[in-house]
Amino acid sequence: MEFVGERTLWWSPARVSQFLTQWLPREAILSDAAVEAMPEVVRAWTMRQGGHPAVLRQIDHDAPRLPALMADESLASLNKRLALAAREG
């Protein structure tokens, strides 16, 4: 979530989809347990922002794809690839 002063920017269906399907697979290094928990974490963020029904529907739509997207190494950024390689070697 991003903040401007004391007001959070709107957490929209497009942003939640981008977070789950693009940003996390590209940048995040998560355990299997964290990947499994992430939809509930995002739901909690959404509820904190008022629980917009369209955002919750988008989470339900995108969440099942998250484990496969996280496992797809071709989606990882260079920084993520380097960090993973350093952990292995």
HTML snippet that shows the backbone in 3Dmol.js (N, CA, C, O; Angstrom):
<script src="https://3Dmol.org/build/3Dmol-min.js"></script>
<div id="view" style="width:600px;height:400px;position:relative"></div>
<script>
const pdb = `
ATOM      1  N   MET A   1       0.858  -1.166   0.000  1.00  0.00           N
ATOM      2  CA  MET A   1       0.000   0.000   0.000  1.00  0.00           C
ATOM      3  C   MET A   1       0.902   1.226   0.000  1.00  0.00           C
ATOM      4  O   MET A   1       1.996   1.214   0.563  1.00  0.00           O
ATOM      5  N   GLU A   2       0.440   2.233  -0.614  1.00  0.00           N
ATOM      6  CA  GLU A   2       1.202   3.477  -0.660  1.00  0.00           C
ATOM      7  C   GLU A   2       0.444   4.534   0.121  1.00  0.00           C
ATOM      8  O   GLU A   2      -0.781   4.483   0.236  1.00  0.00           O
ATOM      9  N   PHE A   3       1.171   5.471   0.645  1.00  0.00           N
ATOM     10  CA  PHE A   3       0.549   6.520   1.436  1.00  0.00           C
ATOM     11  C   PHE A   3       0.956   7.891   0.904  1.00  0.00           C
ATOM     12  O   PHE A   3       2.098   8.093   0.490  1.00  0.00           O
ATOM     13  N   VAL A   4       0.039   8.801   0.919  1.00  0.00           N
ATOM     14  CA  VAL A   4       0.290  10.206   0.651  1.00  0.00           C
ATOM     15  C   VAL A   4      -0.185  10.929   1.903  1.00  0.00           C
ATOM     16  O   VAL A   4      -1.385  11.040   2.152  1.00  0.00           O
ATOM     17  N   GLY A   5       0.764  11.416   2.682  1.00  0.00           N
ATOM     18  CA  GLY A   5       0.391  12.019   3.945  1.00  0.00           C
ATOM     19  C   GLY A   5      -0.242  10.961   4.823  1.00  0.00           C
ATOM     20  O   GLY A   5       0.361   9.917   5.072  1.00  0.00           O
ATOM     21  N   GLU A   6      -1.445  11.219   5.293  1.00  0.00           N
ATOM     22  CA  GLU A   6      -2.137  10.260   6.149  1.00  0.00           C
ATOM     23  C   GLU A   6      -3.213   9.494   5.406  1.00  0.00           C
ATOM     24  O   GLU A   6      -3.926   8.691   6.008  1.00  0.00           O
ATOM     25  N   ARG A   7      -3.340   9.725   4.125  1.00  0.00           N
ATOM     26  CA  ARG A   7      -4.401   9.087   3.355  1.00  0.00           C
ATOM     27  C   ARG A   7      -3.836   8.029   2.419  1.00  0.00           C
ATOM     28  O   ARG A   7      -2.945   8.322   1.621  1.00  0.00           O
ATOM     29  N   THR A   8      -4.336   6.818   2.505  1.00  0.00           N
ATOM     30  CA  THR A   8      -3.854   5.777   1.606  1.00  0.00           C
ATOM     31  C   THR A   8      -4.412   6.012   0.207  1.00  0.00           C
ATOM     32  O   THR A   8      -5.533   6.492   0.036  1.00  0.00           O
ATOM     33  N   LEU A   9      -3.614   5.666  -0.772  1.00  0.00           N
ATOM     34  CA  LEU A   9      -4.110   5.711  -2.147  1.00  0.00           C
ATOM     35  C   LEU A   9      -5.090   4.566  -2.345  1.00  0.00           C
ATOM     36  O   LEU A   9      -4.991   3.538  -1.675  1.00  0.00           O
ATOM     37  N   TRP A  10      -6.020   4.736  -3.248  1.00  0.00           N
ATOM     38  CA  TRP A  10      -7.072   3.751  -3.426  1.00  0.00           C
ATOM     39  C   TRP A  10      -6.516   2.417  -3.893  1.00  0.00           C
ATOM     40  O   TRP A  10      -5.736   2.366  -4.844  1.00  0.00           O
ATOM     41  N   TRP A  11      -6.902   1.361  -3.245  1.00  0.00           N
ATOM     42  CA  TRP A  11      -6.505  -0.011  -3.565  1.00  0.00           C
ATOM     43  C   TRP A  11      -7.552  -0.545  -4.504  1.00  0.00           C
ATOM     44  O   TRP A  11      -8.633  -0.934  -4.062  1.00  0.00           O
ATOM     45  N   SER A  12      -7.263  -0.575  -5.793  1.00  0.00           N
ATOM     46  CA  SER A  12      -8.237  -0.894  -6.828  1.00  0.00           C
ATOM     47  C   SER A  12      -8.087  -2.332  -7.324  1.00  0.00           C
ATOM     48  O   SER A  12      -7.081  -2.982  -7.041  1.00  0.00           O
ATOM     49  N   PRO A  13      -9.086  -2.835  -8.064  1.00  0.00           N
ATOM     50  CA  PRO A  13      -8.951  -4.163  -8.665  1.00  0.00           C
ATOM     51  C   PRO A  13      -7.714  -4.259  -9.569  1.00  0.00           C
ATOM     52  O   PRO A  13      -7.032  -5.283  -9.572  1.00  0.00           O
ATOM     53  N   ALA A  14      -7.427  -3.216 -10.322  1.00  0.00           N
ATOM     54  CA  ALA A  14      -6.251  -3.245 -11.199  1.00  0.00           C
ATOM     55  C   ALA A  14      -4.957  -3.327 -10.400  1.00  0.00           C
ATOM     56  O   ALA A  14      -4.038  -4.057 -10.770  1.00  0.00           O
ATOM     57  N   ARG A  15      -4.890  -2.579  -9.309  1.00  0.00           N
ATOM     58  CA  ARG A  15      -3.673  -2.612  -8.485  1.00  0.00           C
ATOM     59  C   ARG A  15      -3.497  -3.956  -7.797  1.00  0.00           C
ATOM     60  O   ARG A  15      -2.386  -4.482  -7.740  1.00  0.00           O
ATOM     61  N   VAL A  16      -4.570  -4.513  -7.280  1.00  0.00           N
ATOM     62  CA  VAL A  16      -4.442  -5.808  -6.610  1.00  0.00           C
ATOM     63  C   VAL A  16      -4.041  -6.875  -7.621  1.00  0.00           C
ATOM     64  O   VAL A  16      -3.241  -7.755  -7.301  1.00  0.00           O
ATOM     65  N   SER A  17      -4.576  -6.814  -8.821  1.00  0.00           N
ATOM     66  CA  SER A  17      -4.212  -7.776  -9.851  1.00  0.00           C
ATOM     67  C   SER A  17      -2.742  -7.616 -10.229  1.00  0.00           C
ATOM     68  O   SER A  17      -2.020  -8.604 -10.364  1.00  0.00           O
ATOM     69  N   GLN A  18      -2.310  -6.395 -10.396  1.00  0.00           N
ATOM     70  CA  GLN A  18      -0.907  -6.141 -10.734  1.00  0.00           C
ATOM     71  C   GLN A  18       0.005  -6.656  -9.619  1.00  0.00           C
ATOM     72  O   GLN A  18       1.042  -7.257  -9.900  1.00  0.00           O
ATOM     73  N   PHE A  19      -0.366  -6.429  -8.371  1.00  0.00           N
ATOM     74  CA  PHE A  19       0.428  -6.890  -7.245  1.00  0.00           C
ATOM     75  C   PHE A  19       0.542  -8.413  -7.239  1.00  0.00           C
ATOM     76  O   PHE A  19       1.642  -8.949  -7.112  1.00  0.00           O
ATOM     77  N   LEU A  20      -0.582  -9.110  -7.374  1.00  0.00           N
ATOM     78  CA  LEU A  20      -0.593 -10.572  -7.289  1.00  0.00           C
ATOM     79  C   LEU A  20       0.017 -11.252  -8.513  1.00  0.00           C
ATOM     80  O   LEU A  20       0.702 -12.266  -8.374  1.00  0.00           O
ATOM     81  N   THR A  21      -0.216 -10.720  -9.690  1.00  0.00           N
ATOM     82  CA  THR A  21       0.184 -11.428 -10.909  1.00  0.00           C
ATOM     83  C   THR A  21       1.464 -10.906 -11.548  1.00  0.00           C
ATOM     84  O   THR A  21       2.044 -11.570 -12.407  1.00  0.00           O
ATOM     85  N   GLN A  22       1.910  -9.713 -11.133  1.00  0.00           N
ATOM     86  CA  GLN A  22       3.120  -9.156 -11.737  1.00  0.00           C
ATOM     87  C   GLN A  22       4.199  -8.850 -10.703  1.00  0.00           C
ATOM     88  O   GLN A  22       5.312  -9.368 -10.792  1.00  0.00           O
ATOM     89  N   TRP A  23       3.868  -7.997  -9.708  1.00  0.00           N
ATOM     90  CA  TRP A  23       4.908  -7.561  -8.789  1.00  0.00           C
ATOM     91  C   TRP A  23       5.453  -8.706  -7.945  1.00  0.00           C
ATOM     92  O   TRP A  23       6.667  -8.893  -7.870  1.00  0.00           O
ATOM     93  N   LEU A  24       4.574  -9.474  -7.310  1.00  0.00           N
ATOM     94  CA  LEU A  24       5.053 -10.581  -6.472  1.00  0.00           C
ATOM     95  C   LEU A  24       5.911 -11.567  -7.265  1.00  0.00           C
ATOM     96  O   LEU A  24       7.017 -11.878  -6.825  1.00  0.00           O
ATOM     97  N   PRO A  25       5.449 -12.077  -8.420  1.00  0.00           N
ATOM     98  CA  PRO A  25       6.298 -13.014  -9.162  1.00  0.00           C
ATOM     99  C   PRO A  25       7.620 -12.383  -9.636  1.00  0.00           C
ATOM    100  O   PRO A  25       8.636 -13.072  -9.726  1.00  0.00           O
ATOM    101  N   ARG A  26       7.606 -11.109  -9.932  1.00  0.00           N
ATOM    102  CA  ARG A  26       8.804 -10.441 -10.435  1.00  0.00           C
ATOM    103  C   ARG A  26       9.806 -10.132  -9.325  1.00  0.00           C
ATOM    104  O   ARG A  26      11.012 -10.270  -9.530  1.00  0.00           O
ATOM    105  N   GLU A  27       9.324  -9.716  -8.148  1.00  0.00           N
ATOM    106  CA  GLU A  27      10.218  -9.167  -7.128  1.00  0.00           C
ATOM    107  C   GLU A  27      10.319  -9.957  -5.830  1.00  0.00           C
ATOM    108  O   GLU A  27      11.368  -9.928  -5.186  1.00  0.00           O
ATOM    109  N   ALA A  28       9.278 -10.653  -5.427  1.00  0.00           N
ATOM    110  CA  ALA A  28       9.242 -11.250  -4.087  1.00  0.00           C
ATOM    111  C   ALA A  28       9.871 -12.639  -4.049  1.00  0.00           C
ATOM    112  O   ALA A  28       9.700 -13.448  -4.961  1.00  0.00           O
ATOM    113  N   ILE A  29      10.593 -12.885  -2.979  1.00  0.00           N
ATOM    114  CA  ILE A  29      11.109 -14.214  -2.685  1.00  0.00           C
ATOM    115  C   ILE A  29      10.354 -14.668  -1.436  1.00  0.00           C
ATOM    116  O   ILE A  29      10.582 -14.162  -0.337  1.00  0.00           O
ATOM    117  N   LEU A  30       9.461 -15.619  -1.625  1.00  0.00           N
ATOM    118  CA  LEU A  30       8.570 -16.055  -0.552  1.00  0.00           C
ATOM    119  C   LEU A  30       8.645 -17.560  -0.366  1.00  0.00           C
ATOM    120  O   LEU A  30       8.860 -18.306  -1.322  1.00  0.00           O
ATOM    121  N   SER A  31       8.469 -17.993   0.854  1.00  0.00           N
ATOM    122  CA  SER A  31       8.338 -19.425   1.119  1.00  0.00           C
ATOM    123  C   SER A  31       7.000 -19.903   0.556  1.00  0.00           C
ATOM    124  O   SER A  31       6.120 -19.103   0.239  1.00  0.00           O
ATOM    125  N   ASP A  32       6.869 -21.216   0.440  1.00  0.00           N
ATOM    126  CA  ASP A  32       5.586 -21.770  -0.018  1.00  0.00           C
ATOM    127  C   ASP A  32       4.456 -21.358   0.921  1.00  0.00           C
ATOM    128  O   ASP A  32       3.345 -21.067   0.479  1.00  0.00           O
ATOM    129  N   ALA A  33       4.749 -21.337   2.214  1.00  0.00           N
ATOM    130  CA  ALA A  33       3.732 -20.936   3.194  1.00  0.00           C
ATOM    131  C   ALA A  33       3.325 -19.478   2.996  1.00  0.00           C
ATOM    132  O   ALA A  33       2.147 -19.140   3.117  1.00  0.00           O
ATOM    133  N   ALA A  34       4.279 -18.629   2.697  1.00  0.00           N
ATOM    134  CA  ALA A  34       3.976 -17.211   2.462  1.00  0.00           C
ATOM    135  C   ALA A  34       3.167 -17.027   1.186  1.00  0.00           C
ATOM    136  O   ALA A  34       2.250 -16.207   1.147  1.00  0.00           O
ATOM    137  N   VAL A  35       3.494 -17.774   0.151  1.00  0.00           N
ATOM    138  CA  VAL A  35       2.713 -17.703  -1.097  1.00  0.00           C
ATOM    139  C   VAL A  35       1.283 -18.137  -0.818  1.00  0.00           C
ATOM    140  O   VAL A  35       0.336 -17.501  -1.282  1.00  0.00           O
ATOM    141  N   GLU A  36       1.126 -19.212  -0.067  1.00  0.00           N
ATOM    142  CA  GLU A  36      -0.212 -19.705   0.278  1.00  0.00           C
ATOM    143  C   GLU A  36      -0.992 -18.680   1.098  1.00  0.00           C
ATOM    144  O   GLU A  36      -2.202 -18.539   0.927  1.00  0.00           O
ATOM    145  N   ALA A  37      -0.303 -17.965   1.987  1.00  0.00           N
ATOM    146  CA  ALA A  37      -0.959 -16.986   2.860  1.00  0.00           C
ATOM    147  C   ALA A  37      -1.238 -15.653   2.168  1.00  0.00           C
ATOM    148  O   ALA A  37      -2.090 -14.891   2.627  1.00  0.00           O
ATOM    149  N   MET A  38      -0.546 -15.364   1.089  1.00  0.00           N
ATOM    150  CA  MET A  38      -0.633 -14.038   0.479  1.00  0.00           C
ATOM    151  C   MET A  38      -2.055 -13.603   0.115  1.00  0.00           C
ATOM    152  O   MET A  38      -2.383 -12.439   0.349  1.00  0.00           O
ATOM    153  N   PRO A  39      -2.918 -14.454  -0.439  1.00  0.00           N
ATOM    154  CA  PRO A  39      -4.278 -13.986  -0.717  1.00  0.00           C
ATOM    155  C   PRO A  39      -4.994 -13.476   0.534  1.00  0.00           C
ATOM    156  O   PRO A  39      -5.710 -12.476   0.470  1.00  0.00           O
ATOM    157  N   GLU A  40      -4.809 -14.150   1.666  1.00  0.00           N
ATOM    158  CA  GLU A  40      -5.441 -13.685   2.902  1.00  0.00           C
ATOM    159  C   GLU A  40      -4.826 -12.374   3.377  1.00  0.00           C
ATOM    160  O   GLU A  40      -5.528 -11.517   3.913  1.00  0.00           O
ATOM    161  N   VAL A  41      -3.527 -12.217   3.186  1.00  0.00           N
ATOM    162  CA  VAL A  41      -2.865 -10.964   3.542  1.00  0.00           C
ATOM    163  C   VAL A  41      -3.442  -9.824   2.706  1.00  0.00           C
ATOM    164  O   VAL A  41      -3.749  -8.754   3.231  1.00  0.00           O
ATOM    165  N   VAL A  42      -3.585 -10.057   1.416  1.00  0.00           N
ATOM    166  CA  VAL A  42      -4.120  -9.020   0.521  1.00  0.00           C
ATOM    167  C   VAL A  42      -5.582  -8.734   0.863  1.00  0.00           C
ATOM    168  O   VAL A  42      -6.015  -7.583   0.804  1.00  0.00           O
ATOM    169  N   ARG A  43      -6.339  -9.761   1.219  1.00  0.00           N
ATOM    170  CA  ARG A  43      -7.719  -9.535   1.672  1.00  0.00           C
ATOM    171  C   ARG A  43      -7.734  -8.653   2.918  1.00  0.00           C
ATOM    172  O   ARG A  43      -8.573  -7.760   3.037  1.00  0.00           O
ATOM    173  N   ALA A  44      -6.815  -8.898   3.841  1.00  0.00           N
ATOM    174  CA  ALA A  44      -6.747  -8.087   5.059  1.00  0.00           C
ATOM    175  C   ALA A  44      -6.417  -6.639   4.722  1.00  0.00           C
ATOM    176  O   ALA A  44      -7.011  -5.727   5.297  1.00  0.00           O
ATOM    177  N   TRP A  45      -5.485  -6.409   3.804  1.00  0.00           N
ATOM    178  CA  TRP A  45      -5.182  -5.032   3.371  1.00  0.00           C
ATOM    179  C   TRP A  45      -6.442  -4.392   2.795  1.00  0.00           C
ATOM    180  O   TRP A  45      -6.752  -3.230   3.059  1.00  0.00           O
ATOM    181  N   THR A  46      -7.161  -5.190   1.996  1.00  0.00           N
ATOM    182  CA  THR A  46      -8.365  -4.682   1.351  1.00  0.00           C
ATOM    183  C   THR A  46      -9.429  -4.338   2.390  1.00  0.00           C
ATOM    184  O   THR A  46     -10.099  -3.311   2.282  1.00  0.00           O
ATOM    185  N   MET A  47      -9.582  -5.190   3.388  1.00  0.00           N
ATOM    186  CA  MET A  47     -10.577  -4.909   4.427  1.00  0.00           C
ATOM    187  C   MET A  47     -10.192  -3.650   5.193  1.00  0.00           C
ATOM    188  O   MET A  47     -11.065  -2.890   5.612  1.00  0.00           O
ATOM    189  N   ARG A  48      -8.910  -3.425   5.378  1.00  0.00           N
ATOM    190  CA  ARG A  48      -8.426  -2.210   6.052  1.00  0.00           C
ATOM    191  C   ARG A  48      -8.809  -0.963   5.253  1.00  0.00           C
ATOM    192  O   ARG A  48      -8.994   0.115   5.818  1.00  0.00           O
ATOM    193  N   GLN A  49      -8.924  -1.123   3.946  1.00  0.00           N
ATOM    194  CA  GLN A  49      -9.268  -0.016   3.066  1.00  0.00           C
ATOM    195  C   GLN A  49     -10.755   0.028   2.729  1.00  0.00           C
ATOM    196  O   GLN A  49     -11.162   0.719   1.795  1.00  0.00           O
ATOM    197  N   GLY A  50     -11.552  -0.696   3.474  1.00  0.00           N
ATOM    198  CA  GLY A  50     -12.997  -0.621   3.284  1.00  0.00           C
ATOM    199  C   GLY A  50     -13.617  -1.842   2.655  1.00  0.00           C
ATOM    200  O   GLY A  50     -14.838  -1.904   2.515  1.00  0.00           O
ATOM    201  N   GLY A  51     -12.811  -2.824   2.267  1.00  0.00           N
ATOM    202  CA  GLY A  51     -13.362  -4.068   1.742  1.00  0.00           C
ATOM    203  C   GLY A  51     -14.130  -3.910   0.446  1.00  0.00           C
ATOM    204  O   GLY A  51     -15.210  -4.481   0.294  1.00  0.00           O
ATOM    205  N   HIS A  52     -13.596  -3.148  -0.483  1.00  0.00           N
ATOM    206  CA  HIS A  52     -14.275  -2.946  -1.766  1.00  0.00           C
ATOM    207  C   HIS A  52     -14.595  -4.296  -2.417  1.00  0.00           C
ATOM    208  O   HIS A  52     -13.684  -5.087  -2.663  1.00  0.00           O
ATOM    209  N   PRO A  53     -15.865  -4.568  -2.698  1.00  0.00           N
ATOM    210  CA  PRO A  53     -16.246  -5.864  -3.265  1.00  0.00           C
ATOM    211  C   PRO A  53     -15.524  -6.194  -4.569  1.00  0.00           C
ATOM    212  O   PRO A  53     -15.164  -7.350  -4.793  1.00  0.00           O
ATOM    213  N   ALA A  54     -15.308  -5.210  -5.425  1.00  0.00           N
ATOM    214  CA  ALA A  54     -14.633  -5.482  -6.694  1.00  0.00           C
ATOM    215  C   ALA A  54     -13.185  -5.913  -6.468  1.00  0.00           C
ATOM    216  O   ALA A  54     -12.665  -6.756  -7.199  1.00  0.00           O
ATOM    217  N   VAL A  55     -12.540  -5.341  -5.465  1.00  0.00           N
ATOM    218  CA  VAL A  55     -11.162  -5.730  -5.147  1.00  0.00           C
ATOM    219  C   VAL A  55     -11.141  -7.148  -4.592  1.00  0.00           C
ATOM    220  O   VAL A  55     -10.274  -7.944  -4.953  1.00  0.00           O
ATOM    221  N   LEU A  56     -12.087  -7.469  -3.720  1.00  0.00           N
ATOM    222  CA  LEU A  56     -12.155  -8.826  -3.168  1.00  0.00           C
ATOM    223  C   LEU A  56     -12.420  -9.853  -4.261  1.00  0.00           C
ATOM    224  O   LEU A  56     -11.859 -10.948  -4.228  1.00  0.00           O
ATOM    225  N   ARG A  57     -13.264  -9.515  -5.225  1.00  0.00           N
ATOM    226  CA  ARG A  57     -13.511 -10.421  -6.364  1.00  0.00           C
ATOM    227  C   ARG A  57     -12.238 -10.615  -7.180  1.00  0.00           C
ATOM    228  O   ARG A  57     -11.958 -11.719  -7.647  1.00  0.00           O
ATOM    229  N   GLN A  58     -11.464  -9.539  -7.352  1.00  0.00           N
ATOM    230  CA  GLN A  58     -10.227  -9.642  -8.125  1.00  0.00           C
ATOM    231  C   GLN A  58      -9.214 -10.539  -7.411  1.00  0.00           C
ATOM    232  O   GLN A  58      -8.509 -11.317  -8.054  1.00  0.00           O
ATOM    233  N   ILE A  59      -9.144 -10.431  -6.099  1.00  0.00           N
ATOM    234  CA  ILE A  59      -8.266 -11.318  -5.328  1.00  0.00           C
ATOM    235  C   ILE A  59      -8.679 -12.770  -5.555  1.00  0.00           C
ATOM    236  O   ILE A  59      -7.832 -13.624  -5.818  1.00  0.00           O
ATOM    237  N   ASP A  60      -9.980 -13.051  -5.454  1.00  0.00           N
ATOM    238  CA  ASP A  60     -10.475 -14.411  -5.669  1.00  0.00           C
ATOM    239  C   ASP A  60     -10.153 -14.904  -7.077  1.00  0.00           C
ATOM    240  O   ASP A  60      -9.875 -16.086  -7.276  1.00  0.00           O
ATOM    241  N   HIS A  61     -10.191 -14.008  -8.039  1.00  0.00           N
ATOM    242  CA  HIS A  61      -9.900 -14.365  -9.432  1.00  0.00           C
ATOM    243  C   HIS A  61      -8.416 -14.671  -9.636  1.00  0.00           C
ATOM    244  O   HIS A  61      -8.074 -15.650 -10.298  1.00  0.00           O
ATOM    245  N   ASP A  62      -7.537 -13.845  -9.074  1.00  0.00           N
ATOM    246  CA  ASP A  62      -6.096 -13.965  -9.330  1.00  0.00           C
ATOM    247  C   ASP A  62      -5.367 -14.914  -8.382  1.00  0.00           C
ATOM    248  O   ASP A  62      -4.347 -15.487  -8.764  1.00  0.00           O
ATOM    249  N   ALA A  63      -5.855 -15.093  -7.175  1.00  0.00           N
ATOM    250  CA  ALA A  63      -5.144 -15.882  -6.161  1.00  0.00           C
ATOM    251  C   ALA A  63      -4.826 -17.314  -6.594  1.00  0.00           C
ATOM    252  O   ALA A  63      -3.725 -17.784  -6.307  1.00  0.00           O
ATOM    253  N   PRO A  64      -5.716 -18.027  -7.261  1.00  0.00           N
ATOM    254  CA  PRO A  64      -5.382 -19.403  -7.636  1.00  0.00           C
ATOM    255  C   PRO A  64      -4.161 -19.512  -8.557  1.00  0.00           C
ATOM    256  O   PRO A  64      -3.499 -20.549  -8.589  1.00  0.00           O
ATOM    257  N   ARG A  65      -3.869 -18.460  -9.295  1.00  0.00           N
ATOM    258  CA  ARG A  65      -2.732 -18.474 -10.222  1.00  0.00           C
ATOM    259  C   ARG A  65      -1.406 -18.156  -9.538  1.00  0.00           C
ATOM    260  O   ARG A  65      -0.344 -18.397 -10.113  1.00  0.00           O
ATOM    261  N   LEU A  66      -1.449 -17.625  -8.331  1.00  0.00           N
ATOM    262  CA  LEU A  66      -0.239 -17.137  -7.685  1.00  0.00           C
ATOM    263  C   LEU A  66       0.848 -18.199  -7.521  1.00  0.00           C
ATOM    264  O   LEU A  66       1.997 -17.914  -7.859  1.00  0.00           O
ATOM    265  N   PRO A  67       0.561 -19.407  -7.024  1.00  0.00           N
ATOM    266  CA  PRO A  67       1.650 -20.386  -6.879  1.00  0.00           C
ATOM    267  C   PRO A  67       2.377 -20.677  -8.199  1.00  0.00           C
ATOM    268  O   PRO A  67       3.605 -20.756  -8.220  1.00  0.00           O
ATOM    269  N   ALA A  68       1.643 -20.833  -9.280  1.00  0.00           N
ATOM    270  CA  ALA A  68       2.283 -21.099 -10.578  1.00  0.00           C
ATOM    271  C   ALA A  68       3.094 -19.897 -11.053  1.00  0.00           C
ATOM    272  O   ALA A  68       4.186 -20.061 -11.597  1.00  0.00           O
ATOM    273  N   LEU A  69       2.569 -18.698 -10.851  1.00  0.00           N
ATOM    274  CA  LEU A  69       3.302 -17.496 -11.257  1.00  0.00           C
ATOM    275  C   LEU A  69       4.583 -17.344 -10.438  1.00  0.00           C
ATOM    276  O   LEU A  69       5.625 -16.974 -10.979  1.00  0.00           O
ATOM    277  N   MET A  70       4.510 -17.625  -9.150  1.00  0.00           N
ATOM    278  CA  MET A  70       5.700 -17.524  -8.298  1.00  0.00           C
ATOM    279  C   MET A  70       6.748 -18.565  -8.689  1.00  0.00           C
ATOM    280  O   MET A  70       7.945 -18.311  -8.554  1.00  0.00           O
ATOM    281  N   ALA A  71       6.322 -19.716  -9.164  1.00  0.00           N
ATOM    282  CA  ALA A  71       7.246 -20.786  -9.552  1.00  0.00           C
ATOM    283  C   ALA A  71       7.854 -20.567 -10.933  1.00  0.00           C
ATOM    284  O   ALA A  71       8.837 -21.222 -11.281  1.00  0.00           O
ATOM    285  N   ASP A  72       7.289 -19.662 -11.723  1.00  0.00           N
ATOM    286  CA  ASP A  72       7.769 -19.408 -13.082  1.00  0.00           C
ATOM    287  C   ASP A  72       8.984 -18.487 -13.038  1.00  0.00           C
ATOM    288  O   ASP A  72       8.842 -17.271 -12.913  1.00  0.00           O
ATOM    289  N   GLU A  73      10.163 -19.060 -13.139  1.00  0.00           N
ATOM    290  CA  GLU A  73      11.406 -18.292 -13.038  1.00  0.00           C
ATOM    291  C   GLU A  73      11.564 -17.268 -14.153  1.00  0.00           C
ATOM    292  O   GLU A  73      12.300 -16.294 -13.995  1.00  0.00           O
ATOM    293  N   SER A  74      10.883 -17.473 -15.276  1.00  0.00           N
ATOM    294  CA  SER A  74      11.005 -16.519 -16.381  1.00  0.00           C
ATOM    295  C   SER A  74      10.376 -15.166 -16.042  1.00  0.00           C
ATOM    296  O   SER A  74      10.644 -14.178 -16.726  1.00  0.00           O
ATOM    297  N   LEU A  75       9.550 -15.107 -15.005  1.00  0.00           N
ATOM    298  CA  LEU A  75       8.912 -13.855 -14.609  1.00  0.00           C
ATOM    299  C   LEU A  75       9.754 -13.050 -13.628  1.00  0.00           C
ATOM    300  O   LEU A  75       9.460 -11.884 -13.367  1.00  0.00           O
ATOM    301  N   ALA A  76      10.798 -13.665 -13.086  1.00  0.00           N
ATOM    302  CA  ALA A  76      11.617 -13.015 -12.054  1.00  0.00           C
ATOM    303  C   ALA A  76      12.482 -11.903 -12.644  1.00  0.00           C
ATOM    304  O   ALA A  76      13.015 -12.020 -13.747  1.00  0.00           O
ATOM    305  N   SER A  77      12.604 -10.823 -11.875  1.00  0.00           N
ATOM    306  CA  SER A  77      13.491  -9.724 -12.272  1.00  0.00           C
ATOM    307  C   SER A  77      14.939 -10.172 -12.117  1.00  0.00           C
ATOM    308  O   SER A  77      15.218 -11.195 -11.492  1.00  0.00           O
ATOM    309  N   LEU A  78      15.846  -9.407 -12.683  1.00  0.00           N
ATOM    310  CA  LEU A  78      17.263  -9.706 -12.536  1.00  0.00           C
ATOM    311  C   LEU A  78      17.658  -9.706 -11.062  1.00  0.00           C
ATOM    312  O   LEU A  78      18.384 -10.595 -10.617  1.00  0.00           O
ATOM    313  N   ASN A  79      17.190  -8.723 -10.306  1.00  0.00           N
ATOM    314  CA  ASN A  79      17.512  -8.669  -8.873  1.00  0.00           C
ATOM    315  C   ASN A  79      17.041  -9.925  -8.144  1.00  0.00           C
ATOM    316  O   ASN A  79      17.763 -10.460  -7.302  1.00  0.00           O
ATOM    317  N   LYS A  80      15.856 -10.390  -8.456  1.00  0.00           N
ATOM    318  CA  LYS A  80      15.346 -11.591  -7.806  1.00  0.00           C
ATOM    319  C   LYS A  80      16.183 -12.796  -8.199  1.00  0.00           C
ATOM    320  O   LYS A  80      16.504 -13.633  -7.356  1.00  0.00           O
ATOM    321  N   ARG A  81      16.536 -12.888  -9.473  1.00  0.00           N
ATOM    322  CA  ARG A  81      17.356 -14.011  -9.931  1.00  0.00           C
ATOM    323  C   ARG A  81      18.717 -14.021  -9.239  1.00  0.00           C
ATOM    324  O   ARG A  81      19.203 -15.073  -8.824  1.00  0.00           O
ATOM    325  N   LEU A  82      19.323 -12.849  -9.120  1.00  0.00           N
ATOM    326  CA  LEU A  82      20.628 -12.758  -8.455  1.00  0.00           C
ATOM    327  C   LEU A  82      20.512 -13.136  -6.974  1.00  0.00           C
ATOM    328  O   LEU A  82      21.368 -13.844  -6.444  1.00  0.00           O
ATOM    329  N   ALA A  83      19.468 -12.670  -6.318  1.00  0.00           N
ATOM    330  CA  ALA A  83      19.274 -12.990  -4.895  1.00  0.00           C
ATOM    331  C   ALA A  83      19.054 -14.491  -4.705  1.00  0.00           C
ATOM    332  O   ALA A  83      19.590 -15.084  -3.769  1.00  0.00           O
ATOM    333  N   LEU A  84      18.278 -15.098  -5.580  1.00  0.00           N
ATOM    334  CA  LEU A  84      18.054 -16.544  -5.492  1.00  0.00           C
ATOM    335  C   LEU A  84      19.329 -17.316  -5.741  1.00  0.00           C
ATOM    336  O   LEU A  84      19.605 -18.298  -5.052  1.00  0.00           O
ATOM    337  N   ALA A  85      20.109 -16.886  -6.718  1.00  0.00           N
ATOM    338  CA  ALA A  85      21.385 -17.548  -7.017  1.00  0.00           C
ATOM    339  C   ALA A  85      22.344 -17.430  -5.838  1.00  0.00           C
ATOM    340  O   ALA A  85      23.063 -18.381  -5.529  1.00  0.00           O
ATOM    341  N   ALA A  86      22.364 -16.294  -5.190  1.00  0.00           N
ATOM    342  CA  ALA A  86      23.243 -16.102  -4.040  1.00  0.00           C
ATOM    343  C   ALA A  86      22.834 -17.020  -2.891  1.00  0.00           C
ATOM    344  O   ALA A  86      23.689 -17.518  -2.159  1.00  0.00           O
ATOM    345  N   ARG A  87      21.550 -17.241  -2.733  1.00  0.00           N
ATOM    346  CA  ARG A  87      21.067 -18.123  -1.662  1.00  0.00           C
ATOM    347  C   ARG A  87      21.457 -19.564  -1.922  1.00  0.00           C
ATOM    348  O   ARG A  87      21.713 -20.324  -0.989  1.00  0.00           O
ATOM    349  N   GLU A  88      21.502 -19.940  -3.198  1.00  0.00           N
ATOM    350  CA  GLU A  88      21.819 -21.324  -3.560  1.00  0.00           C
ATOM    351  C   GLU A  88      23.312 -21.604  -3.504  1.00  0.00           C
ATOM    352  O   GLU A  88      23.725 -22.732  -3.235  1.00  0.00           O
ATOM    353  N   GLY A  89      24.115 -20.592  -3.754  1.00  0.00           N
ATOM    354  CA  GLY A  89      25.533 -20.853  -3.918  1.00  0.00           C
ATOM    355  C   GLY A  89      26.369 -20.375  -2.839  1.00  0.00           C
ATOM    356  O   GLY A  89      27.587 -20.545  -2.880  1.00  0.00           O
TER     357      GLY A  89
END
`;
const viewer = $3Dmol.createViewer("view");
viewer.addModel(pdb, "pdb");
viewer.setStyle({}, {cartoon: {color: "spectrum"}});
viewer.zoomTo();
viewer.render();
</script>
